[in-house]
Amino acid sequence: MAVLCVLYWLVLRAIDRLFLRFQYSQDLIPKSFIRNGPFIKLLCHLILLGLISQFTIGDLRLYTPFYTKDIIQVCIICLLTASSFVFFGTLEEHLILQQASKFDVTAVQTFAKIARLGVVILCVLILLPIFGIETSGILTLGAASSLIVGFASRDWLSNFFGGLMIFIDKPFGVGDWIKCSEKGIEGFVVSIGWRLTCIRTFERRPLYVPNSFFAQTPIENPSRMENRRIKHFIHLPYQDAEKIPLILDSIRQMLKEAGEIDQTKPIYVHVTQLGNSSVECMVCCFTVYTDWERFLQAQQKVMLSILKIIKDNEATYGIPLSRVLIEHIDS
């Protein structure tokens, strides 16, 4: 017994030294070891308690429905399961924060959730025989009751499979800006769960959407756009009609020389309509930027350049006019 206690003390001292050594380490294994510290110490305590009870009072079968080794096995399995949860959580955090350039955030979170689910299923399958429950009977009962459970939880299952389809098809991921015009939903994806997806709106409010919603509603993902479009209508008065072709050619040439405009995409500069008081012309092109701030700067540069071209050609910008005819009636 004395040898057992000394060995137990040496093990705890070694664990404490390792904790001090890896306390500020940012590597995956040391960080996971530090976070699993309470479970490791508790595991050592339970093993020592089981061995002491075996040597002092004999097998616990005399006092409880279980053998000593069964109790130790259950404790070890539960602690290993908890340690696995901590490890996969640490792995998820490590891959997202330190290796963000190599791994997709949504894929990492999906892997962590599937791993945790697998650990729980494995733990249950191992514990059932220890408690005298045959797994074959459980599987048979589960097959017989699956229909009832399916009807009772079809909303939950639809959300679950909706989340599964999001993970497989990846129409959007964590951090993407998504938009649903039909329901007025717009914001950035914060997290994707098995049942709910959390979206942060532009008002900084969290919005929780069931995953089944995305399987039935069209979703726009502006984060994956290749370009942003500039589309603007300018109005030129009829008295400058002879100058319009020259003005449009100058605008077209300006857009072809602008570095902010994607030259691989079409550029449209044409007369589109003859209005009541002016000629309507459309200017349409695509910027190389998708960032909102840089797009606004590029659009501003294009608009100011158009105004300068109109001024250089000694033309004016059309202003909507209304003519009122007053008929004079002799008394």
C-alpha positions in Angstrom: 0.0 0.0 0.0 2.9 2.4 0.8 4.5 1.7 -2.5 1.2 2.4 -4.3 0.8 5.7 -2.4 4.4 6.8 -3.2 3.9 5.9 -6.9 0.7 7.9 -6.9 2.4 10.9 -5.4 5.2 10.7 -8.0 2.7 10.6 -10.8 0.9 13.7 -9.6 4.2 15.6 -9.2 5.2 14.7 -12.7 1.8 15.9 -14.0 2.1 19.2 -12.1 5.6 19.8 -13.6 4.3 19.2 -17.1 1.5 21.7 -16.4 4.0 24.3 -15.4 6.2 23.6 -18.4 3.4 23.8 -21.0 1.4 26.5 -19.2 1.9 29.2 -21.9 2.4 27.0 -24.9 0.2 27.6 -28.0 0.9 24.3 -29.6 -2.0 21.9 -30.1 -0.9 18.9 -27.9 0.4 20.9 -24.9 -2.7 23.2 -24.9 -5.0 20.2 -25.0 -3.0 18.6 -22.2 -3.3 21.7 -20.0 -7.1 21.9 -20.6 -7.5 18.2 -19.8 -5.6 18.7 -16.5 -8.6 18.3 -14.2 -9.8 15.2 -16.0 -6.3 13.6 -15.9 -6.0 14.2 -12.1 -9.5 12.9 -11.5 -8.7 9.8 -13.5 -5.6 9.2 -11.3 -7.7 9.7 -8.1 -10.3 7.2 -9.3 -7.7 4.6 -10.3 -6.1 4.9 -6.9 -9.5 4.7 -5.1 -10.3 1.6 -7.0 -7.1 -0.1 -6.2 -7.3 0.8 -2.5 -10.8 -0.6 -2.3 -9.7 -3.7 -4.0 -6.8 -4.3 -1.6 -8.7 -3.3 1.6 -12.4 -4.3 1.4 -12.2 -6.6 -1.6 -14.6 -6.6 -4.6 -17.4 -4.1 -4.3 -19.8 -6.7 -5.7 -20.5 -7.6 -2.1 -21.9 -4.1 -1.5 -23.0 -2.8 -4.9 -24.5 -4.4 -8.1 -21.2 -3.8 -9.9 -17.7 -5.2 -9.7 -14.8 -2.9 -8.8 -13.3 -3.2 -12.3 -16.7 -2.3 -13.8 -16.8 0.9 -11.8 -13.2 1.8 -12.7 -14.0 1.1 -16.4 -17.1 3.3 -16.4 -15.1 6.2 -14.7 -12.2 5.8 -17.2 -14.6 5.7 -20.2 -16.5 8.8 -19.1 -13.3 10.7 -18.4 -11.8 9.8 -21.7 -15.0 10.9 -23.4 -14.8 14.3 -21.6 -11.1 14.6 -22.5 -12.0 13.8 -26.2 -14.5 16.7 -26.1 -11.8 19.0 -24.8 -9.3 17.8 -27.3 -11.6 18.3 -30.3 -12.6 21.7 -29.1 -8.9 22.7 -28.8 -8.2 21.2 -32.2 -11.1 23.2 -33.7 -9.9 26.5 -32.1 -6.3 25.8 -33.2 -7.2 25.1 -36.9 -9.5 28.2 -37.0 -7.3 30.7 -35.3 -3.8 29.6 -36.4 -4.3 27.9 -39.7 -7.2 30.0 -41.1 -5.4 30.3 -44.4 -5.4 26.6 -45.0 -8.7 25.3 -43.6 -12.3 26.4 -44.2 -14.0 27.4 -41.0 -17.2 25.6 -41.8 -15.4 22.4 -42.7 -13.4 22.5 -39.4 -16.5 23.1 -37.3 -18.3 20.3 -39.2 -15.4 17.9 -38.5 -15.4 18.8 -34.8 -19.2 18.3 -34.4 -19.1 14.9 -36.2 -16.1 13.8 -34.1 -17.9 14.7 -30.9 -21.0 12.9 -32.0 -18.9 9.8 -32.9 -17.3 9.9 -29.5 -20.7 10.0 -27.7 -22.0 7.1 -29.8 -18.9 5.0 -29.1 -19.0 5.8 -25.4 -22.7 4.6 -25.2 -22.0 1.4 -27.1 -19.1 0.6 -24.8 -21.0 1.4 -21.6 -24.1 -0.6 -22.4 -22.6 -4.1 -22.0 -21.0 -3.0 -18.7 -24.5 -2.3 -17.4 -25.8 -5.6 -18.7 -27.6 -4.2 -21.7 -27.2 -6.0 -25.0 -26.6 -3.6 -27.9 -28.4 -5.9 -30.4 -31.6 -5.5 -28.5 -31.2 -1.7 -28.4 -30.6 -1.7 -32.2 -33.7 -3.8 -32.8 -35.8 -1.6 -30.6 -34.4 1.5 -32.3 -35.3 0.1 -35.7 -38.9 -0.6 -34.6 -39.4 2.8 -33.0 -37.7 4.8 -35.7 -41.0 5.4 -37.5 -42.6 6.8 -34.4 -39.7 9.0 -33.6 -39.6 10.2 -37.2 -43.2 11.4 -37.0 -42.7 13.0 -33.6 -39.6 14.9 -34.5 -39.9 15.6 -38.2 -39.3 19.3 -37.7 -36.1 18.5 -35.9 -35.0 16.0 -38.5 -35.7 18.5 -41.3 -33.5 21.0 -39.6 -30.8 18.4 -39.1 -30.8 17.3 -42.7 -31.0 21.0 -43.7 -27.8 21.6 -41.7 -26.2 18.5 -43.2 -26.9 19.7 -46.7 -25.3 23.1 -45.8 -22.2 21.3 -44.7 -22.1 19.2 -47.9 -23.2 21.7 -50.6 -21.6 24.7 -48.9 -23.9 27.4 -50.3 -22.4 29.7 -47.6 -20.0 29.5 -44.8 -19.1 31.2 -41.5 -18.3 34.8 -42.2 -20.2 35.0 -45.5 -22.7 37.8 -46.2 -26.0 36.2 -47.2 -29.3 37.7 -48.3 -32.9 36.4 -48.6 -35.0 39.1 -50.3 -38.3 37.1 -49.8 -38.1 37.1 -46.0 -36.0 40.2 -45.5 -33.1 38.3 -44.0 -29.6 39.8 -44.5 -26.4 39.7 -42.5 -23.2 37.8 -41.8 -23.2 34.1 -40.8 -21.8 33.7 -37.3 -22.2 29.9 -36.8 -23.9 26.9 -38.5 -25.3 24.3 -36.1 -27.2 21.1 -36.6 -30.5 22.8 -36.0 -30.0 26.5 -36.3 -27.9 29.0 -38.2 -27.0 32.2 -36.4 -26.9 35.4 -38.6 -25.6 38.8 -37.4 -27.7 41.5 -39.1 -26.4 44.9 -40.1 -28.0 46.3 -36.9 -25.7 43.9 -35.0 -28.6 41.8 -33.8 -28.3 38.0 -33.8 -30.9 36.2 -35.9 -31.5 32.4 -35.5 -32.8 30.7 -38.6 -33.8 27.0 -38.7 -31.7 25.1 -41.2 -34.8 23.7 -43.0 -35.5 27.3 -44.1 -32.4 27.3 -46.4 -33.5 24.1 -48.2 -36.8 25.7 -49.3 -35.8 29.4 -49.9 -33.4 30.9 -52.5 -30.4 32.4 -50.8 -28.1 35.0 -52.3 -24.4 35.0 -51.3 -22.9 38.4 -52.2 -19.6 37.4 -50.5 -18.8 35.2 -53.4 -19.4 37.8 -56.1 -16.6 38.3 -58.7 -17.3 42.0 -59.4 -19.5 44.8 -58.3 -21.6 46.6 -61.0 -21.8 50.3 -61.6 -25.0 51.2 -63.4 -26.0 54.8 -63.8 -28.3 56.8 -66.1 -27.3 60.3 -67.2 -29.6 62.8 -68.8 -28.4 65.2 -71.5 -30.6 68.0 -72.8 -31.9 68.0 -76.4 -30.0 71.2 -77.3 -26.8 69.2 -76.8 -28.0 66.3 -79.0 -25.2 66.7 -81.5 -22.6 66.4 -78.8 -24.0 63.2 -77.3 -22.1 60.7 -79.6 -18.8 62.4 -78.7 -19.7 62.5 -75.0 -20.5 58.8 -75.0 -17.3 57.8 -76.9 -15.3 59.8 -74.4 -17.0 58.0 -71.5 -16.5 54.7 -73.1 -12.8 55.4 -73.6 -12.4 56.7 -70.1 -13.8 53.4 -68.7 -11.5 51.3 -70.9 -8.5 53.1 -69.5 -9.6 53.1 -65.8 -7.7 50.6 -63.7 -10.7 50.1 -61.4 -12.8 48.7 -64.2 -12.7 45.0 -65.1 -11.8 45.0 -68.8 -12.8 41.3 -69.2 -16.4 42.2 -68.5 -18.7 44.1 -70.9 -18.9 47.9 -70.8 -22.2 49.5 -71.9 -22.5 53.2 -72.8 -25.6 53.8 -74.9 -28.6 56.0 -75.4 -31.6 54.1 -73.9 -34.5 56.5 -74.0 -35.8 59.8 -75.4 -37.4 61.5 -72.4 -39.7 64.4 -72.2 -37.0 67.0 -71.6 -33.7 65.1 -72.1 -32.0 62.1 -73.7 -31.4 59.2 -71.3 -28.0 57.4 -71.5 -27.0 54.3 -69.6 -23.5 53.7 -68.3 -22.9 50.2 -67.1 -19.6 48.5 -66.1 -18.0 46.2 -63.5 -15.3 47.0 -61.0 -12.4 44.8 -60.1 -13.2 45.3 -56.4 -15.8 43.5 -54.3 -14.9 45.4 -51.1 -17.7 47.9 -50.4 -15.4 50.8 -49.5 -13.1 50.4 -52.5 -16.2 50.0 -54.8 -17.6 53.3 -53.6 -14.3 55.0 -54.3 -14.2 53.5 -57.8 -17.8 54.5 -58.5 -17.2 58.1 -57.2 -14.2 58.4 -59.5 -16.2 57.2 -62.5 -19.1 59.6 -61.7 -16.8 62.6 -61.4 -15.0 61.7 -64.6 -18.4 61.6 -66.4 -19.2 65.1 -65.1 -15.8 66.4 -66.3 -16.3 64.9 -69.8 -19.7 66.6 -70.1 -18.2 69.9 -69.0 -15.2 69.5 -71.3 -17.6 69.1 -74.2 -19.4 72.3 -73.3 -22.6 70.4 -72.6 -24.9 70.5 -69.5 -26.5 67.8 -67.4 -30.2 67.5 -68.2 -32.6 68.7 -65.5 -36.2 67.5 -65.6 -38.4 70.3 -66.9 -42.2 70.7 -67.1 -43.8 73.1 -69.4 -47.1 74.8 -68.5 -49.2 76.3 -71.3 -51.4 79.2 -70.1 -54.2 80.1 -72.5 -55.3 83.7 -72.5 -59.0 84.2 -72.6 -60.4 87.5 -73.7 -63.2 88.8 -71.5 
